[in-house]
Amino acid sequence: MSSLSNLSQRLLTATGLVAVLLLALFYAPPPLWAGFVLIFMAVGAHEWAGLVKLGRQAALAFAGATLLLAVLAYSMNLSDSPLPYLPALAFWVVLAPLWLARGWPAPQGIPALLLGWLLLLPTFLALIHLREQGAVILLAALAIAIVADSAAYFAGRAFGRHKLAPAISPGKTREGAAGGALAVAVYAFFLATPEGPGLPTVLAACLFLFVLSVLGDLFESWIKRQAGVKDSGSLLPGHGGVLDRIDSQLAVLPVAALIWILLK
């Protein structure tokens, strides 16, 4: 009975989130969209501070500082430059895989704060930049991780036998990851258009972003495991916290924005 209740709670929360996101994505004017994203980034910053064991006052200060930095970056139109996305690319392509492979502990103190900004601020800017290109463009980028996660879940349930990263996230399997990759490859066929980059480019970009989405998911799972918690927060009933919902997007969106800028 409790599992049924939890499922209903998850579905209600997910439905509400999707409805609010789509309304804001397609109808909010740019300043309102920026404010909408800022709220989630501030909450995510507060949750990150909790995961790296900052105290209550320090967590609030970090969330406030993140908010101010994001507003400053927005006012300077940094979202249109490739520079803010390059550190994120370096982290997800080089440092995150090493971190997970070697089992490094969660950072503390100043490094923890800097890493939080590295994760959150480029994601904020990517949400601004991609939405400026069109709501459908941003939705297409967001959908990469959603398609991957959904397909991996069902493929893992049906065929999962071999653990992908048992020390980090025991529920994930290699078969699930393969199912996610296949689904994203199929999705890439629908994204490719005669007016845009060719199918090989779109397919390569989507599969690269798929790999990053898996890394984003695993990295947040590792940080939560180090913190000894199941969820990053409790804001979203049945889903945990904001970081639990955007973990894959933290890796996907900044790199998607960078790819879009470079291909234009």
Residue frames as qw, qx, qy, qz and C-alpha x, y, z in Angstrom:
[[0.000, 0.884, 0.467, 0.000, 0.00, 0.00, 0.00],
 [0.307, -0.800, 0.100, 0.506, 2.82, 2.37, 0.87],
 [0.419, -0.128, 0.591, 0.678, 4.56, 1.64, -2.45],
 [0.201, 0.637, 0.651, 0.361, 1.34, 2.51, -4.29],
 [0.164, -0.933, -0.246, 0.205, 1.04, 5.71, -2.30],
 [0.414, -0.574, 0.328, 0.627, 4.66, 6.61, -3.07],
 [0.377, 0.210, 0.670, 0.604, 4.08, 5.95, -6.78],
 [0.066, 0.835, 0.524, 0.157, 1.02, 8.20, -6.76],
 [0.305, -0.861, -0.012, 0.407, 3.04, 10.89, -5.00],
 [0.449, -0.283, 0.508, 0.679, 5.82, 10.61, -7.56],
 [0.285, 0.472, 0.677, 0.488, 3.35, 10.83, -10.44],
 [0.069, -0.921, -0.380, 0.051, 1.58, 13.87, -8.97],
 [0.365, -0.742, 0.182, 0.531, 4.87, 15.66, -8.36],
 [0.434, -0.060, 0.618, 0.653, 6.20, 14.79, -11.82],
 [0.211, 0.679, 0.629, 0.315, 2.98, 15.96, -13.48],
 [0.163, -0.943, -0.196, 0.212, 3.10, 19.26, -11.62],
 [0.437, -0.560, 0.357, 0.607, 6.76, 19.80, -12.43],
 [0.400, 0.200, 0.667, 0.596, 6.29, 19.08, -16.12],
 [0.103, 0.829, 0.528, 0.154, 3.26, 21.39, -16.31],
 [0.249, -0.904, -0.009, 0.346, 5.09, 24.28, -14.61],
 [0.481, -0.348, 0.501, 0.630, 8.23, 23.73, -16.70],
 [0.360, 0.397, 0.667, 0.518, 6.35, 23.70, -20.01],
 [0.003, 0.923, 0.384, 0.003, 4.31, 26.78, -19.12],
 [0.322, -0.821, 0.179, 0.436, 7.45, 28.70, -18.14],
 [0.534, -0.149, 0.597, 0.580, 9.45, 27.36, -21.07],
 [0.300, 0.440, 0.656, 0.534, 6.97, 28.34, -23.76],
 [0.057, -0.840, -0.449, -0.298, 5.20, 31.37, -22.31],
 [0.466, -0.762, -0.128, 0.431, 7.39, 33.18, -19.77],
 [0.349, 0.914, -0.147, 0.144, 9.18, 36.31, -21.04],
 [0.681, 0.381, -0.462, 0.421, 13.00, 36.11, -20.77],
 [0.063, -0.513, 0.517, -0.682, 13.32, 37.91, -17.38],
 [0.783, -0.280, 0.213, -0.514, 10.61, 35.72, -15.85],
 [0.946, 0.169, -0.275, 0.039, 12.25, 32.59, -17.27],
 [0.416, 0.481, -0.540, 0.551, 15.57, 33.69, -15.75],
 [0.392, -0.447, 0.433, -0.678, 13.87, 34.24, -12.39],
 [0.941, -0.085, -0.034, -0.327, 12.23, 30.81, -12.61],
 [0.838, 0.273, -0.392, 0.265, 15.59, 29.14, -13.26],
 [0.110, 0.570, -0.492, 0.648, 17.29, 31.22, -10.55],
 [0.700, -0.420, 0.241, -0.524, 14.92, 29.86, -7.91],
 [0.996, 0.004, -0.078, -0.031, 15.84, 26.28, -8.76],
 [0.619, 0.478, -0.401, 0.477, 19.54, 27.09, -8.89],
 [0.196, -0.593, 0.434, -0.649, 19.38, 28.69, -5.43],
 [0.875, -0.278, 0.181, -0.351, 17.59, 25.65, -4.02],
 [0.929, 0.248, -0.214, 0.172, 20.12, 23.37, -5.72],
 [0.307, 0.601, -0.465, 0.573, 22.95, 25.40, -4.19],
 [0.528, -0.511, 0.385, -0.558, 21.42, 25.02, -0.73],
 [0.986, -0.063, 0.049, -0.147, 21.11, 21.27, -1.25],
 [0.734, 0.458, -0.354, 0.355, 24.72, 21.06, -2.45],
 [0.052, -0.639, 0.484, -0.596, 25.84, 22.87, 0.68],
 [0.794, -0.351, 0.291, -0.403, 24.04, 20.24, 2.75],
 [0.973, 0.188, -0.122, 0.045, 25.68, 17.39, 0.85],
 [0.604, 0.440, -0.387, 0.540, 29.17, 18.77, 1.53],
 [0.612, -0.455, -0.530, 0.371, 28.32, 19.26, 5.23],
 [0.105, 0.353, -0.120, 0.922, 28.09, 23.03, 5.51],
 [0.020, -0.343, -0.706, 0.619, 26.15, 24.33, 8.48],
 [0.202, 0.741, 0.638, -0.048, 22.72, 25.94, 8.17],
 [0.001, -0.895, -0.020, 0.446, 23.96, 29.53, 8.07],
 [0.241, -0.454, 0.631, 0.582, 26.79, 28.69, 5.69],
 [0.339, 0.323, 0.835, 0.289, 24.36, 26.85, 3.41],
 [0.179, 0.871, 0.428, -0.164, 22.07, 29.88, 3.24],
 [0.120, -0.800, 0.271, 0.522, 25.06, 32.13, 2.56],
 [0.329, -0.168, 0.774, 0.514, 26.25, 29.84, -0.24],
 [0.308, 0.593, 0.731, 0.139, 22.78, 29.79, -1.81],
 [0.060, 0.929, 0.182, -0.316, 22.65, 33.59, -1.63],
 [0.225, -0.627, 0.496, 0.556, 26.12, 33.95, -3.12],
 [0.378, 0.141, 0.824, 0.397, 25.17, 31.56, -5.93],
 [0.240, 0.797, 0.551, -0.057, 22.08, 33.63, -6.62],
 [0.046, -0.896, 0.094, 0.432, 24.12, 36.83, -6.79],
 [0.314, -0.383, 0.684, 0.536, 26.75, 35.29, -9.08],
 [0.372, 0.398, 0.797, 0.261, 24.06, 33.96, -11.39],
 [0.165, 0.907, 0.338, -0.189, 22.37, 37.38, -11.58],
 [0.172, -0.765, 0.356, 0.509, 25.73, 39.00, -12.32],
 [0.361, -0.103, 0.796, 0.475, 26.50, 36.48, -15.07],
 [0.320, 0.645, 0.689, 0.083, 23.03, 37.03, -16.54],
 [0.058, 0.935, 0.123, -0.328, 23.43, 40.81, -16.53],
 [0.186, -0.649, 0.540, 0.502, 26.77, 40.46, -18.34],
 [0.792, 0.469, -0.124, -0.370, 25.23, 38.21, -21.05],
 [0.193, -0.536, 0.817, 0.084, 27.80, 35.52, -20.34],
 [0.757, 0.160, 0.597, -0.211, 25.37, 32.85, -21.51],
 [0.705, 0.693, 0.014, -0.148, 26.20, 33.64, -25.14],
 [0.153, 0.765, -0.626, -0.002, 29.94, 33.09, -24.71],
 [0.875, 0.073, -0.479, -0.009, 31.58, 29.65, -24.89],
 [0.225, 0.509, -0.625, 0.547, 33.94, 30.53, -22.02],
 [0.534, -0.372, 0.458, -0.606, 31.63, 29.71, -19.06],
 [0.952, 0.047, 0.019, -0.301, 30.97, 26.24, -20.47],
 [0.599, 0.533, -0.580, 0.141, 34.58, 25.20, -21.01],
 [0.136, -0.421, 0.764, -0.469, 35.32, 24.48, -17.31],
 [0.786, 0.001, 0.376, -0.490, 32.17, 22.36, -17.16],
 [0.846, 0.429, -0.283, -0.141, 33.29, 20.42, -20.25],
 [0.326, 0.539, -0.714, 0.305, 36.71, 19.82, -18.70],
 [0.435, -0.304, 0.654, -0.539, 35.20, 18.67, -15.43],
 [0.855, 0.118, 0.285, -0.417, 32.74, 16.20, -16.95],
 [0.816, 0.494, -0.296, -0.057, 35.09, 14.82, -19.57],
 [0.488, 0.475, -0.617, 0.394, 38.27, 14.56, -17.48],
 [0.094, -0.382, 0.639, -0.661, 37.83, 15.10, -13.77],
 [0.752, -0.146, 0.206, -0.609, 34.46, 13.44, -13.07],
 [0.920, 0.156, -0.345, -0.104, 35.44, 10.07, -14.64],
 [0.445, 0.375, -0.648, 0.490, 38.70, 10.10, -12.66],
 [0.356, -0.358, 0.442, -0.742, 36.82, 11.03, -9.49],
 [0.882, -0.075, 0.058, -0.463, 34.44, 8.12, -9.85],
 [0.841, 0.291, -0.450, 0.074, 37.09, 5.63, -10.98],
 [0.415, 0.322, -0.621, 0.582, 39.39, 6.42, -8.05],
 [0.532, -0.600, -0.597, 0.027, 36.66, 6.89, -5.46],
 [0.242, 0.251, -0.286, 0.893, 37.81, 10.30, -4.30],
 [0.131, -0.533, -0.701, 0.456, 35.87, 11.62, -1.30],
 [0.088, 0.885, 0.397, 0.227, 33.48, 14.55, -1.52],
 [0.377, 0.415, -0.192, 0.805, 35.27, 17.90, -1.31],
 [0.405, -0.706, -0.477, 0.330, 35.15, 20.03, 1.80],
 [0.296, -0.617, -0.041, 0.728, 35.51, 23.74, 2.51],
 [0.180, 0.660, -0.222, -0.695, 36.45, 26.12, -0.29],
 [0.009, 0.170, -0.859, -0.483, 36.92, 23.35, -2.93],
 [0.156, 0.438, 0.879, -0.100, 33.38, 22.19, -2.20],
 [0.201, 0.747, 0.270, -0.574, 31.99, 25.68, -2.77],
 [0.099, 0.546, -0.515, -0.653, 33.96, 26.13, -5.99],
 [0.071, 0.049, 0.952, 0.292, 32.79, 22.77, -7.29],
 [0.213, 0.599, 0.698, -0.329, 29.19, 23.67, -6.48],
 [0.222, 0.745, -0.041, -0.627, 29.52, 26.83, -8.57],
 [0.001, 0.355, -0.777, -0.519, 31.20, 24.88, -11.36],
 [0.140, 0.275, 0.947, 0.082, 28.21, 22.54, -11.47],
 [0.140, 0.692, 0.628, -0.326, 25.40, 25.07, -11.08],
 [0.068, 0.706, -0.047, -0.704, 26.40, 28.32, -12.77],
 [0.033, 0.237, -0.719, -0.652, 27.16, 26.92, -16.26],
 [0.065, 0.396, 0.913, 0.079, 23.88, 25.00, -16.07],
 [0.094, 0.737, 0.402, -0.535, 22.02, 28.22, -15.28],
 [0.071, 0.586, -0.349, -0.728, 23.67, 29.99, -18.21],
 [0.049, -0.008, 0.898, 0.437, 22.94, 27.06, -20.52],
 [0.123, 0.581, 0.788, -0.162, 19.25, 27.19, -19.59],
 [0.120, 0.767, 0.101, -0.622, 19.24, 30.88, -20.50],
 [0.012, 0.467, -0.598, -0.651, 21.20, 30.51, -23.75],
 [0.092, 0.124, 0.939, 0.308, 19.37, 27.48, -25.15],
 [0.171, 0.668, 0.665, -0.287, 16.00, 29.00, -24.35],
 [0.101, 0.704, -0.118, -0.693, 17.01, 32.14, -26.23],
 [0.006, -0.219, 0.796, 0.565, 17.56, 29.94, -29.28],
 [0.601, -0.124, -0.444, -0.653, 13.98, 28.73, -28.93],
 [0.673, -0.318, 0.454, -0.490, 11.91, 26.82, -26.41],
 [0.968, 0.194, -0.047, -0.150, 11.96, 23.76, -28.67],
 [0.535, 0.578, -0.538, 0.301, 15.77, 23.84, -28.78],
 [0.213, -0.472, 0.657, -0.548, 16.02, 23.77, -25.00],
 [0.848, -0.076, 0.280, -0.443, 13.33, 21.12, -24.74],
 [0.874, 0.382, -0.298, -0.019, 15.24, 18.96, -27.23],
 [0.303, 0.533, -0.659, 0.436, 18.40, 19.26, -25.12],
 [0.497, -0.334, 0.540, -0.592, 16.53, 18.50, -21.88],
 [0.917, 0.088, 0.018, -0.390, 14.94, 15.47, -23.51],
 [0.575, 0.473, -0.662, 0.082, 18.28, 13.75, -24.14],
 [0.011, -0.278, 0.816, -0.507, 18.75, 12.93, -20.46],
 [0.657, 0.022, 0.365, -0.659, 15.03, 12.21, -20.01],
 [0.848, 0.316, -0.304, -0.298, 14.98, 9.74, -22.91],
 [0.436, 0.420, -0.758, 0.244, 18.20, 8.15, -21.66],
 [0.244, -0.228, 0.714, -0.615, 16.97, 7.80, -18.06],
 [0.769, 0.106, 0.202, -0.597, 13.58, 6.41, -19.06],
 [0.817, 0.361, -0.414, -0.176, 14.96, 3.89, -21.53],
 [0.274, 0.414, -0.790, 0.360, 17.72, 2.82, -19.13],
 [0.479, -0.178, 0.576, -0.638, 15.15, 2.22, -16.40],
 [0.871, 0.186, 0.106, -0.442, 12.93, -0.03, -18.52],
 [0.711, 0.464, -0.529, 0.010, 15.84, -1.82, -20.22],
 [0.046, 0.428, -0.776, 0.461, 17.47, -2.40, -16.86],
 [0.652, -0.086, 0.475, -0.584, 14.24, -3.80, -15.41],
 [0.895, 0.310, -0.035, -0.318, 13.80, -6.13, -18.37],
 [0.859, 0.396, -0.274, 0.172, 17.34, -7.21, -19.15],
 [0.075, -0.826, 0.456, -0.324, 19.61, -5.95, -16.39],
 [0.956, -0.143, -0.225, 0.121, 22.15, -8.53, -15.24],
 [0.701, 0.058, -0.188, 0.685, 25.50, -6.79, -14.90],
 [0.272, -0.855, -0.250, 0.365, 26.01, -3.84, -12.55],
 [0.449, 0.801, 0.017, 0.394, 27.29, -0.64, -14.12],
 [0.190, 0.540, -0.466, 0.675, 28.83, 0.89, -10.99],
 [0.657, -0.450, -0.605, -0.031, 27.87, -1.22, -7.96],
 [0.486, -0.247, -0.424, 0.723, 29.93, 0.84, -5.49],
 [0.008, 0.012, -0.011, -1.000, 28.16, 4.02, -6.55],
 [0.606, 0.112, 0.060, -0.785, 24.64, 3.17, -7.70],
 [0.328, -0.105, 0.939, -0.013, 23.79, -0.54, -7.33],
 [0.588, 0.490, 0.526, -0.369, 20.51, -0.23, -9.25],
 [0.447, 0.739, -0.268, -0.427, 22.13, 0.75, -12.55],
 [0.828, -0.024, 0.532, 0.174, 23.12, -1.94, -15.02],
 [0.203, -0.332, 0.591, 0.706, 25.17, -2.11, -18.20],
 [0.180, 0.405, 0.831, 0.337, 22.15, -3.43, -20.05],
 [0.014, 0.850, 0.448, -0.279, 20.15, -0.43, -18.88],
 [0.154, -0.684, 0.254, 0.667, 22.89, 1.92, -20.09],
 [0.224, -0.019, 0.774, 0.591, 22.92, 0.17, -23.46],
 [0.125, 0.657, 0.738, 0.090, 19.16, 0.60, -23.69],
 [0.072, -0.857, -0.169, 0.482, 19.55, 4.29, -22.89],
 [0.209, -0.454, 0.512, 0.699, 22.21, 4.70, -25.57],
 [0.209, 0.275, 0.833, 0.432, 20.03, 2.96, -28.15],
 [0.059, 0.803, 0.579, -0.130, 17.05, 5.16, -27.31],
 [0.118, -0.790, 0.084, 0.596, 19.15, 8.32, -27.58],
 [0.253, -0.178, 0.694, 0.650, 20.50, 7.14, -30.95],
 [0.150, 0.553, 0.779, 0.256, 16.94, 6.71, -32.21],
 [0.072, -0.864, -0.331, 0.373, 16.06, 10.11, -30.76],
 [0.257, -0.513, 0.352, 0.740, 18.94, 11.66, -32.72],
 [0.249, 0.255, 0.758, 0.546, 17.31, 10.55, -35.98],
 [0.005, 0.810, 0.584, 0.056, 14.28, 12.68, -35.13],
 [0.260, -0.806, -0.040, 0.530, 16.45, 15.69, -34.22],
 [0.379, -0.188, 0.521, 0.741, 18.40, 15.74, -37.46],
 [0.443, 0.767, 0.345, -0.311, 16.93, 18.10, -40.06],
 [0.695, 0.487, 0.256, 0.464, 17.99, 19.00, -43.62],
 [0.096, 0.931, -0.012, 0.351, 18.58, 22.61, -42.55],
 [0.513, -0.794, 0.314, -0.083, 20.79, 21.75, -39.58],
 [0.125, -0.573, 0.805, 0.092, 23.94, 19.67, -39.00],
 [0.627, 0.174, -0.673, -0.350, 23.96, 16.29, -40.68],
 [0.888, -0.340, -0.174, -0.258, 22.80, 13.11, -39.00],
 [0.793, 0.076, -0.423, 0.432, 26.35, 11.87, -38.18],
 [0.149, 0.388, -0.343, 0.842, 27.06, 15.12, -36.28],
 [0.591, -0.425, 0.039, -0.685, 23.73, 15.06, -34.43],
 [0.929, -0.169, -0.322, -0.063, 24.14, 11.37, -33.59],
 [0.631, 0.180, -0.452, 0.604, 27.68, 11.87, -32.28],
 [0.098, -0.424, 0.269, -0.859, 26.62, 14.89, -30.21],
 [0.746, -0.375, -0.087, -0.544, 23.62, 13.06, -28.72],
 [0.913, -0.103, -0.370, 0.141, 25.62, 9.97, -27.79],
 [0.413, 0.296, -0.418, 0.753, 28.35, 12.14, -26.26],
 [0.350, -0.411, 0.186, -0.821, 25.72, 13.96, -24.20],
 [0.876, -0.265, -0.296, -0.273, 24.23, 10.60, -23.24],
 [0.736, 0.049, -0.486, 0.469, 27.57, 9.54, -21.75],
 [0.088, 0.324, -0.333, 0.881, 27.73, 12.81, -19.84],
 [0.627, -0.410, -0.099, -0.655, 24.19, 12.28, -18.54],
 [0.890, -0.200, -0.404, 0.070, 25.26, 8.95, -17.05],
 [0.519, 0.165, -0.412, 0.731, 28.31, 10.61, -15.48],
 [0.217, -0.432, 0.120, -0.867, 26.13, 13.36, -14.01],
 [0.811, -0.370, -0.228, -0.393, 23.80, 10.82, -12.46],
 [0.860, -0.088, -0.397, 0.307, 26.65, 8.72, -11.07],
 [0.334, 0.332, -0.346, 0.812, 28.56, 11.71, -9.73],
 [0.431, -0.473, 0.108, -0.760, 25.62, 13.00, -7.73],
 [0.907, -0.271, -0.277, -0.165, 24.96, 9.45, -6.46],
 [0.717, 0.111, -0.426, 0.540, 28.59, 9.27, -5.31],
 [0.025, 0.401, -0.288, 0.869, 28.39, 12.60, -3.49],
 [0.690, -0.415, -0.050, -0.591, 25.15, 11.50, -1.79],
 [0.910, -0.124, -0.381, 0.112, 26.75, 8.22, -0.81],
 [0.476, 0.240, -0.417, 0.737, 29.65, 10.13, 0.74],
 [0.250, -0.385, 0.192, -0.868, 27.17, 12.33, 2.60],
 [0.005, -0.098, -0.942, 0.320, 25.24, 9.27, 3.81],
 [0.448, 0.358, 0.328, -0.751, 21.88, 10.40, 2.40],
 [0.514, 0.347, 0.770, 0.150, 19.40, 8.91, -0.05],
 [0.305, 0.808, 0.409, 0.295, 18.21, 12.20, -1.53],
 [0.384, 0.265, -0.098, 0.879, 19.74, 15.65, -1.92],
 [0.199, -0.074, 0.274, -0.938, 16.65, 17.21, -0.33],
 [0.133, 0.373, 0.897, -0.196, 12.94, 16.81, 0.31],
 [0.220, 0.323, -0.010, -0.920, 11.41, 19.68, -1.66],
 [0.555, 0.175, -0.503, -0.639, 9.83, 17.42, -4.30],
 [0.716, -0.167, 0.538, -0.413, 7.60, 14.73, -2.73],
 [0.925, 0.205, 0.316, -0.053, 8.48, 11.30, -4.02],
 [0.711, 0.639, -0.068, 0.285, 11.45, 12.66, -5.97],
 [0.695, -0.263, -0.155, 0.651, 13.80, 14.04, -3.31],
 [0.169, -0.729, -0.037, 0.662, 15.47, 17.35, -4.00],
 [0.457, 0.826, -0.093, -0.318, 16.18, 19.58, -6.97],
 [0.006, -0.638, 0.737, 0.222, 19.64, 18.08, -7.50],
 [0.525, 0.027, 0.849, -0.045, 18.07, 14.63, -7.68],
 [0.596, 0.659, 0.425, -0.172, 16.01, 15.81, -10.66],
 [0.413, 0.893, -0.159, -0.088, 18.74, 17.73, -12.49],
 [0.641, -0.525, 0.489, 0.272, 21.81, 15.60, -11.79],
 [0.688, 0.244, 0.533, 0.428, 22.10, 14.44, -15.40],
 [0.302, 0.894, 0.253, 0.213, 21.23, 17.90, -16.72],
 [0.361, -0.868, 0.219, 0.263, 24.14, 19.43, -14.80],
 [0.537, -0.289, 0.619, 0.495, 26.44, 17.55, -17.15],
 [0.486, 0.469, 0.656, 0.337, 24.35, 17.68, -20.33],
 [0.180, 0.922, 0.340, -0.043, 23.13, 21.27, -20.58],
 [0.192, -0.836, 0.274, 0.435, 26.42, 23.23, -20.35],
 [0.397, -0.220, 0.733, 0.506, 28.02, 21.00, -22.97],
 [0.385, 0.600, 0.680, 0.174, 24.89, 21.11, -25.14],
 [0.077, 0.960, 0.117, -0.242, 25.04, 24.92, -25.04],
 [0.294, -0.637, 0.519, 0.489, 28.74, 24.84, -25.96],
 [0.454, 0.134, 0.788, 0.393, 28.08, 22.47, -28.88],
 [0.300, 0.807, 0.509, 0.002, 25.25, 24.68, -30.10],
 [0.058, -0.917, 0.133, 0.371, 27.48, 27.79, -29.99],
 [0.349, -0.454, 0.667, 0.476, 30.32, 26.04, -31.84],
 [0.423, 0.286, 0.804, 0.304, 28.05, 24.59, -34.53],
 [0.251, 0.850, 0.358, -0.293, 26.27, 27.87, -35.27]]
